Amino acid sequence: MKVRVLFFGATADATGEREIEIDLTDSTKAGNAFERIVREFPQLEKHSLLFAVNQEYASGDEVIRNGDELAVFTHVSGG
């Protein structure tokens, strides 16, 4: 199944990408998908990352479905 992955801020700079598409097997959990993304872009390990599935923060237990959107971004601080 096809899933769109978006990179924001420092993660886009680290990967050199703003958006990619990856193939996942059915019933893949978000945590496994994000681990795969970090393996493919090891430079992300230098960052404190947050993840989202369909614009909602992800715990890692969510089941990814065909056409879902995953986002990878760094912690942001406000002030």
BALOBA-1460 file (C-alpha; in Angstrom, 3 decimals):
// residues 79
<rec num="1" residu="m" x="0.000" y="0.000" z="0.000"/>
<rec num="2" residu="k" x="1.126" y="3.551" z="-0.690"/>
<rec num="3" residu="v" x="1.664" y="6.099" z="2.079"/>
<rec num="4" residu="r" x="2.748" y="9.713" z="1.760"/>
<rec num="5" residu="v" x="5.474" y="10.924" z="4.141"/>
<rec num="6" residu="l" x="5.939" y="14.643" z="4.792"/>
<rec num="7" residu="f" x="9.031" y="16.213" z="6.332"/>
<rec num="8" residu="f" x="8.865" y="19.594" z="8.053"/>
<rec num="9" residu="g" x="11.490" y="22.059" z="9.273"/>
<rec num="10" residu="a" x="14.800" y="20.519" z="10.286"/>
<rec num="11" residu="t" x="13.687" y="17.067" z="9.124"/>
<rec num="12" residu="a" x="13.216" y="18.386" z="5.579"/>
<rec num="13" residu="d" x="16.668" y="19.954" z="5.745"/>
<rec num="14" residu="a" x="18.190" y="16.717" z="7.079"/>
<rec num="15" residu="t" x="16.621" y="14.487" z="4.434"/>
<rec num="16" residu="g" x="16.724" y="16.897" z="1.515"/>
<rec num="17" residu="e" x="13.078" y="15.993" z="0.914"/>
<rec num="18" residu="r" x="9.762" y="17.610" z="1.703"/>
<rec num="19" residu="e" x="7.662" y="14.644" z="0.633"/>
<rec num="20" residu="i" x="8.196" y="11.018" z="-0.356"/>
<rec num="21" residu="e" x="5.979" y="8.019" z="-0.944"/>
<rec num="22" residu="i" x="6.708" y="4.639" z="0.622"/>
<rec num="23" residu="d" x="5.216" y="1.179" z="0.240"/>
<rec num="24" residu="l" x="4.090" y="-0.588" z="3.403"/>
<rec num="25" residu="t" x="2.414" y="-3.910" z="4.012"/>
<rec num="26" residu="d" x="-1.155" y="-4.051" z="5.260"/>
<rec num="27" residu="s" x="-1.596" y="-3.661" z="9.019"/>
<rec num="28" residu="t" x="1.735" y="-1.881" z="9.512"/>
<rec num="29" residu="k" x="1.778" y="0.042" z="12.788"/>
<rec num="30" residu="a" x="2.869" y="3.662" z="12.806"/>
<rec num="31" residu="g" x="5.852" y="2.935" z="15.046"/>
<rec num="32" residu="n" x="7.199" y="0.409" z="12.542"/>
<rec num="33" residu="a" x="6.667" y="2.821" z="9.657"/>
<rec num="34" residu="f" x="8.534" y="5.596" z="11.456"/>
<rec num="35" residu="e" x="11.388" y="3.235" z="12.354"/>
<rec num="36" residu="r" x="11.706" y="2.397" z="8.677"/>
<rec num="37" residu="i" x="11.787" y="6.080" z="7.732"/>
<rec num="38" residu="v" x="14.567" y="6.753" z="10.245"/>
<rec num="39" residu="r" x="16.521" y="3.741" z="8.910"/>
<rec num="40" residu="e" x="16.210" y="5.143" z="5.388"/>
<rec num="41" residu="f" x="17.283" y="8.602" z="6.588"/>
<rec num="42" residu="p" x="19.726" y="7.943" z="9.451"/>
<rec num="43" residu="q" x="20.544" y="11.649" z="9.705"/>
<rec num="44" residu="l" x="17.140" y="12.002" z="11.424"/>
<rec num="45" residu="e" x="18.570" y="10.213" z="14.476"/>
<rec num="46" residu="k" x="20.318" y="13.472" z="15.405"/>
<rec num="47" residu="h" x="16.957" y="15.124" z="16.048"/>
<rec num="48" residu="s" x="14.292" y="14.814" z="18.708"/>
<rec num="49" residu="l" x="11.393" y="13.730" z="16.524"/>
<rec num="50" residu="l" x="7.631" y="13.809" z="16.654"/>
<rec num="51" residu="f" x="5.365" y="11.909" z="14.299"/>
<rec num="52" residu="a" x="1.803" y="12.316" z="13.107"/>
<rec num="53" residu="v" x="-0.660" y="10.163" z="11.200"/>
<rec num="54" residu="n" x="-3.255" y="12.084" z="9.209"/>
<rec num="55" residu="q" x="-2.432" y="15.319" z="11.070"/>
<rec num="56" residu="e" x="-2.778" y="13.835" z="14.559"/>
<rec num="57" residu="y" x="0.139" y="13.115" z="16.882"/>
<rec num="58" residu="a" x="1.021" y="9.427" z="16.723"/>
<rec num="59" residu="s" x="1.767" y="7.133" z="19.646"/>
<rec num="60" residu="g" x="3.085" y="4.389" z="17.354"/>
<rec num="61" residu="d" x="0.203" y="1.975" z="17.873"/>
<rec num="62" residu="e" x="-1.967" y="3.315" z="15.052"/>
<rec num="63" residu="v" x="-2.518" y="0.981" z="12.099"/>
<rec num="64" residu="i" x="-1.521" y="2.629" z="8.834"/>
<rec num="65" residu="r" x="-3.954" y="2.379" z="5.938"/>
<rec num="66" residu="n" x="-3.506" y="2.852" z="2.212"/>
<rec num="67" residu="g" x="-3.401" y="6.555" z="1.370"/>
<rec num="68" residu="d" x="-2.601" y="7.731" z="4.905"/>
<rec num="69" residu="e" x="-0.312" y="10.681" z="5.441"/>
<rec num="70" residu="l" x="2.623" y="10.432" z="7.835"/>
<rec num="71" residu="a" x="4.486" y="13.500" z="9.049"/>
<rec num="72" residu="v" x="7.930" y="13.741" z="10.609"/>
<rec num="73" residu="f" x="8.952" y="16.917" z="12.422"/>
<rec num="74" residu="t" x="11.031" y="18.167" z="15.331"/>
<rec num="75" residu="h" x="9.857" y="19.455" z="18.663"/>
<rec num="76" residu="v" x="8.998" y="23.123" z="18.486"/>
<rec num="77" residu="s" x="9.087" y="25.485" z="21.399"/>
<rec num="78" residu="g" x="6.846" y="28.466" z="21.792"/>
<rec num="79" residu="g" x="7.258" y="31.588" z="23.678"/>
